[in-house]
Structures are given as structure tokens and as C-alpha cells.
Amino acid sequence: MEKKQKVRAVFQIGAWLAFIMLGYLGIRSYKLSIEKLKTNTCIEEIGTLARTIQMYFQNQRNYGEFNYKQAVDFKLIPENMFREGFKEATNAYLGGVDFFYSSLSPSDTKSAFEISFQGLSSYACKELFKMNWNSNDMSNLIAVGGYPTPTPSGVLDEIYPNTPQDTIKSRNIYKANEAPYIPSDKLDLICNCDGDVCSVVWKFH
């Protein structure tokens, strides 16, 4: 009788452990699904913003004093990025969105622009950093930077199309044609944030 009770107790413990494990895996799977959904939305948002800004300025000499206020005034930010409960535009992670004009060369200080997405998870940071823009002819991406802290636009100002990659790797910046192929260990270091505090900054011309 005592042996049966021990066997029953072992089975009950095993059942509870299995239940806990299934619950953990279910929660983890759900969180990953939410992460992928928000990240895919961010991908759509940055693509739309880049195209809209480029099209708006295509007949102008440069981007002038372009900044967040102008992006709002010129209605360059999709309405769905002005989410309920927030005064400013946010990305899908409800983090900040920032814009600023940038230099294309030392003598051409306003022919590029930067977009910053802040408040990202480590997962989103990695996926957005290594996006392959080569398939999009309108992207004109110059470089991308990733940071484990909130970082506004402007950090890529002196990064030009002819800047050697070796000189900017230490600053967590990669040229457009190299970012999609960054080694996973380097990407882990770039996007090593605890919580949703990572940032990705893109520079376009």
C-alpha cells in the first residue's frame, strides 16, 4: 500500500511539473509571437517613413533643417503611429521616434537624414539592425547604428557613403551593405539591452 502511494505521489509530481513546463513554454511562445508582431510592424513603419520622407523632399536641394517637428507639420508620419494615450508618435514598441537632417559629405551637411526608433527590445533591435534594404531601390540607406540605451538621431552625422567600415565598427555602426551580414556575436553586443530600452538609428540620403 505504501509503495502504491509513493508511485502515485511520483506521478502527481511529474504531472504538475509537466503542467508547469507546458505553461512556461506556452507563455514563452506567446511572448515571442507578440515580439515578432511588433517587430514586423516596426519594419513596416521604418520603410514607410523612409519612402515618405524621400518622396516629399525629392524635388528640393536638400533636407533643410529637417527634424521631428517638421515631420509632424508636413504630415510625413503615418497616423497610426500617433497611438492613443501618447502625445508624440511612437513605434510599435511604444518607444520614441526621432528625425534629423544629416551630412552626406563634409561639405554637404543637409543631403541626408536620420530616423531613430527607441524603446526597442533586444530581439527587435537585432531584427531591425540587420534588415536587408538592398531589395528596396528607394531606401538609399547609408548606415545603421544600434545601441543598448535610448539614442536619438544625429549619432550618424559624420558617417558618409565612402566611410570605411573598419573605422566605425567600434561605434556600433555598420554600412548598409554590411549590416545584414553582421556576425551574431557582434549583434548580441550591439543590442545587449535589459528590457525595452534599445535603439536603432538609420541614415538615408
N, C-alpha and C positions, 0 to 999 in steps of 0.2 A: 504493500500500500504506500509506504513511504517513497519507494522507488518511482511509482507512478506519479506521485505528487511532484517529485523532483523533475521528472521528464516534462510534466505539464508546465511547470514553472519555467523550464528552459524554453519551451515552445512559446510561452506567453511573452517572455523577454525578447525572443527572436522576432515575434510578430510586432512588438512595439518598436524594436529597432528598425525593422523593415518599414513600418509606417512612418517613422521619423525621417528615415532616409528618402523615402518617396516624397514626403512633404518638402524636404530640403531641396531635392532635385527639381520638384515642381516649381518652387519659389525661384530657384536659380534660373530655370528655363524661362519663366515669366519675365524676370528682370532683364534677361538677355534679349527677349523679344521686344520689350519696351525700348531698350538701348538701341537696337537695330532700327526700330521705327523712328525714333527721334534723330538718329544719325542720318538716316535716309532723307528725312525732312530737311536737315541741315544741308545736305548735299544739294537738294533742290533749291534751297534758299540762296546759297552762295552762288550757284550757277545763274539763277535769275537775276540776282543783284549785279553780278559782273556784266552780264549781257545788257541789262537795262542801262547801267551807267555808261558803258561804251557806246551804245546807240545814241544816248542823249547828247554826248559830247562829240560825236563823230565829225560834225561839221565845224567844230571850234578848234582853235590853235592848240589849246591845252586844257587841263582840268582846272585852271584858275586856282582859287582858294578853296577848293572843294573840301567839305567837312560834313559832319553829321547833320548840322542844321540845314545845309543846302540839300542834302539827300532827302530830308523831310519836306522842305519847301518845294523842291522840284518833283515831288511825288515819285521818287525812284525806289522807295521801299514798298514791297507788297503789303497790302492792307492786312493780310493775315499774320504779319509779323508784329502788328500792334495788338498784342493779346490783352484780353480783359483783365483788369486789375493792375496793368502796368502803364506808366506814363510814356515810357520810351519803347522803341522797337526792341524786340528780343529774338534770339534764335530759338530753335525747338527745345533747347535745354533751359530756356528762360534766362539765359545769360545775355550780357550786353553785346551790342553790335556797334562798331565804330568805323568811321571812314576818315580818310585824309589824303590830300594830294601828296605826290611823292616825286622824286627826281628820276629821270631816265638816264641822265649822264651828269657829270659835274657842272656842265654849263647849261643843262636843260632841267630845271628844277621843278617843273609842273606838268610834265607829259606822262606821268604815271599816277596811279592811285593805289591805296591800300584799304583792305577790309579786314577787320578783326572780329572774330567770334570768341566770346569769353564765356566762362561758366560751363565749360565742357567736361565731360567725364574723360578718364584716361582712354577708354575704348573709342569714344567719339574723336578725341584728339588724334589718335593713331589713324583712324579711317579717313579723316579729313585731310590729314597731313600728306598721306600717300596717294591721294586721288590722282588719277591719270587724266590730265586735261588735254593730252595730245589729240584725242579724238574729236575735240571741240575746236574748230578753226577760229571761233570768235573769242576764245578765252584770253589769248595773249598774256598768259601767266608768265611772270619773270622769275619769281621765287616764292617760297613759303617758309614761314618760321613757326616753330612750336614751342610752347612754354608751359611749365607746371604751375604758373601763377597768372592772375588776371593781367593781361598785357594789351594796351590799346594800339591802334595803328600808329605808324611813324617809325617803328623799330627797323624797317627795311629801307629807309630813305636812301641810304648810300649803297644800296645793292643794285647793280646795273646788269644789263644783259650780258656784258662781257666780263663780269666779275668772276675770277677763278673760284671754282667750288672749294678748293683746298683752303682758301683764306676765310671762308665763312662757316665751315662745319662746326668750329668750336663755339659758334654763336647760335647753334640750333637752327641754322638756316640752310636750306637746300635749293639749288636751282630747279626750275620747273621740270627739266628733262631728267633729273636725278632723284627727285623726291619719291616717285612711285617705286623705286628700286632700293630704297634705304634698308639696310640690314635690320632685322627685328630687334637685335640687342640695342642698336642705336635709337631705334624708335621708342623702345621701352624707357630709355633715359630721357628722351625729349619730352615724352608725355607722362612722366612719373609724378602724377599729382594724386593727392589723397582727397577724394571727394570731387565734386563738380567745380573745379577751380582752374582747369587747364584752359589755354588759349591757343588759337591758330590764327596767324596773320598771313594774308595773301597779298602779293604785289602784282598789279597788272599794268599794261601800257595800252 
